[in-house]
Amino acid sequence: MNVLALDGALGSFSVAFAGDAGEHASAAIPGNVALERGLHLVATVLEGAAMRPERLDRIAVGIGPGTFTGLRIAIAYAKSLAQAWDLPLAGVSSFDALELGITEDNVLTVVAPRPGIVSVRLRNGALESRASGSIGQALDEVLTHRAAPSIVAGAPEDVLAALAERGIVASARFPAVVPPAAAIAVVAASMEAELSVHALHADYGELPAAKVPARPWSRS
């Protein structure tokens, strides 16, 4: 299966192609220029893979959790390309992309969308729990009813330190496939696509910090 994948959730904006014959091409740019240079990067990756859009089988995109702006840009591009090229669209969780290649149980996968805030998933076989928030809050929530993790994927050092404070020693496992879009392409090749592009939604992990403005008056 020929898959073109995009990701803006995990730091940089990345694009990757994975093909039937094992062909691979990928590239990444800083997230703060994705809006201006994202489509150019798509064209660059397809050109490097000698791949035409009509030979693609599907588009894949990272759906998060991750950075708000990066997610919105990548998903908007992916939906536009899928519609323009009449291709199926598959959404891949950031957790699944970071866990690619890990076969062990008791895995805590960590995404850090902004400083001091994490989205985590603790997986033990078919069972999993998720939480988002400050590092301490998120860890306390997922550890309440689950065995302690032995592996931490995609983990910043402060998460490992917070686990150590709770008497949990875990080993860090860094992504086996980079950039993130390359992992997303691999995962997407073996999953079902969405029924329509409109069925795909971002998983922000947490709601953006915001205040509801006070109403200056109310109608009685």
C-alpha positions in Angstrom: 0.0 0.0 0.0 1.3 3.4 -1.0 0.7 5.9 1.9 1.4 9.6 2.2 1.4 10.7 5.8 1.5 14.1 7.6 2.0 15.0 11.2 2.0 18.3 13.1 1.2 17.0 16.5 4.6 15.9 17.7 6.8 19.0 17.4 7.9 19.5 13.9 5.7 19.3 10.8 6.6 16.1 9.0 5.6 14.3 5.8 6.5 10.8 4.8 5.8 8.3 2.0 5.8 4.5 2.5 5.3 2.2 -0.4 4.5 -1.3 -1.4 8.1 -2.1 -2.5 9.6 -0.7 0.7 10.2 2.7 -0.7 10.5 5.4 1.9 10.9 9.2 1.8 10.4 11.7 4.5 11.2 15.3 5.5 10.4 17.7 8.4 10.3 21.4 8.9 9.8 23.5 12.1 6.2 23.7 13.1 6.1 27.5 13.0 6.5 27.5 9.2 4.1 24.6 8.5 1.3 26.9 7.3 3.5 28.5 4.7 5.7 25.6 3.6 3.6 22.5 4.4 2.3 21.8 0.9 5.7 22.5 -0.6 7.1 19.8 1.8 4.4 17.4 0.5 5.5 18.0 -3.1 9.1 17.6 -2.1 8.5 14.2 -0.5 6.5 12.9 -3.4 9.1 14.0 -5.8 11.9 12.3 -3.7 9.9 9.1 -3.8 9.2 9.4 -7.5 5.5 9.0 -6.6 2.5 10.6 -8.3 -0.7 11.3 -6.4 -2.7 9.0 -8.6 -0.6 6.1 -7.5 -1.3 6.7 -3.8 -3.7 4.4 -2.0 -4.5 6.6 1.0 -3.6 9.7 3.0 -2.7 9.3 6.7 -2.5 12.0 9.4 -1.6 12.2 13.0 -4.7 13.1 15.0 -3.0 13.8 18.3 -2.8 14.4 21.1 -0.2 17.1 20.6 0.2 20.8 19.8 -3.1 22.5 18.9 -1.8 24.6 16.0 0.2 21.8 14.5 -2.7 19.4 14.7 -5.1 21.8 13.0 -2.7 22.5 10.1 -1.8 18.9 9.4 -5.4 17.7 9.6 -6.6 20.5 7.3 -3.9 19.7 4.8 -4.6 16.0 4.9 -8.4 16.4 4.5 -7.8 18.8 1.6 -5.4 16.4 -0.2 -7.7 13.4 0.4 -10.6 15.3 -1.1 -8.6 16.8 -4.0 -7.1 13.4 -4.9 -10.2 11.3 -4.1 -8.3 9.1 -1.6 -9.3 7.5 1.7 -8.1 9.2 4.9 -6.8 7.4 8.0 -6.2 9.0 11.3 -3.4 7.7 13.6 -3.0 8.4 17.3 0.2 10.0 18.5 0.3 7.3 21.1 0.3 4.5 18.5 3.0 6.3 16.4 5.3 6.6 19.4 4.7 3.0 20.4 5.5 1.6 17.0 7.9 -1.4 17.4 7.2 -1.8 21.2 5.8 -5.3 21.9 6.0 -5.3 25.7 3.1 -4.6 28.1 3.0 -2.0 30.8 3.9 0.9 28.5 3.3 4.5 29.5 3.3 6.7 26.4 3.8 10.4 26.9 3.0 13.4 24.7 4.0 16.9 25.9 1.9 19.4 24.0 3.2 22.4 26.0 5.6 22.9 28.9 4.4 21.3 32.2 1.4 19.6 30.5 1.3 16.0 29.3 -1.2 13.6 27.7 -0.4 10.0 28.8 -1.7 6.6 27.9 -0.9 3.6 30.1 -1.3 0.3 28.2 -1.3 -3.2 29.6 -2.4 -5.7 27.0 -5.9 -4.8 25.8 -6.4 -2.5 28.9 -5.5 1.1 28.7 -6.2 4.3 30.6 -5.6 7.9 29.6 -5.2 11.3 31.3 -4.1 14.8 30.5 -3.0 17.7 32.7 0.0 18.5 34.8 2.6 15.7 35.0 1.7 14.8 38.6 -2.0 14.9 38.0 -1.9 12.8 34.8 0.4 10.2 36.4 -1.7 9.9 39.5 -4.9 9.4 37.5 -3.6 6.6 35.2 -1.7 4.8 38.0 -4.8 4.6 40.2 -6.1 1.3 38.9 -3.2 0.0 36.7 0.1 -1.8 37.2 3.2 0.5 37.2 4.8 0.9 33.7 8.1 -0.7 33.0 8.6 1.2 29.8 8.0 4.9 29.1 7.8 5.9 25.4 8.3 9.4 24.1 9.1 10.5 27.6 10.6 13.8 28.7 13.0 13.4 31.5 10.6 15.1 34.0 8.1 12.3 33.6 10.7 9.7 34.4 11.7 11.8 37.4 8.1 12.0 38.6 7.7 8.2 38.3 10.9 7.8 40.3 9.5 10.0 43.1 6.6 7.5 43.3 9.1 4.6 43.6 8.6 3.5 40.0 11.7 2.7 37.9 11.0 2.5 34.2 13.2 2.5 31.1 12.9 5.1 28.4 12.1 4.0 24.9 12.6 6.5 22.2 10.7 6.4 18.8 11.8 3.6 16.6 10.7 5.4 13.4 11.3 9.1 12.8 10.1 11.6 11.8 6.6 11.0 13.3 4.9 11.0 9.8 7.0 8.0 8.9 5.7 6.0 11.8 2.2 7.2 11.0 2.5 5.9 7.4 3.5 2.5 8.7 0.7 2.3 11.2 -1.9 3.6 8.7 -1.1 0.9 6.1 -2.6 -1.8 8.3 -5.7 0.0 9.7 -9.1 0.9 8.4 -9.6 4.3 6.8 -12.3 6.7 7.9 -15.7 6.4 6.2 -15.3 10.0 5.1 -12.9 12.9 5.6 -15.5 14.5 7.8 -15.4 11.6 10.3 -11.8 12.4 11.3 -11.4 14.7 14.2 -8.4 15.9 16.2 -7.6 14.4 19.7 -6.3 17.4 21.6 -5.9 15.4 24.8 -6.9 18.5 26.8 -9.0 21.6 26.2 -7.1 24.8 25.5 -6.7 27.1 28.5 -9.4 29.7 28.1 -11.6 32.0 30.2 -15.3 32.5 29.4 -15.8 36.2 29.3 -18.3 37.7 31.8 -21.5 38.9 30.2 -21.9 42.6 30.7 -25.6 42.2 30.9 -28.3 39.6 30.8 -31.7 39.6 29.3 -34.4 38.9 31.9 
